[in-house]
Amino acid sequence: MTMRPLRAHVHNGRLVLDEPTDLPEGEVFYLQPVEADELDDDERARLHEALRVSIEQMRSGQTLDAAEALAELRTHR
């Protein structure tokens, strides 16, 4: 079973989920802390929009060969 990540916060020393879940009552699972990035909600939304646009560009064939792109970047040193 693949689960999407769940968001939680600490309240009085306990983890509290920030969203409802359909996990079965009594289900046991293990949490692995991860370092959060430093993006706020607005920055994250802009990142996701930029990724969406990039994926659409890729799907429509608006891509560059990686070697050509790197060569172009090197000319601007």
Summary of the structure (lengths in Angstrom):
residues: 77
radius of gyration: 20.3
end to end distance: 48.6
largest distance: 60.2
contacts: 90
relative contact order: 0.06
helix: 36%
strand: 10%
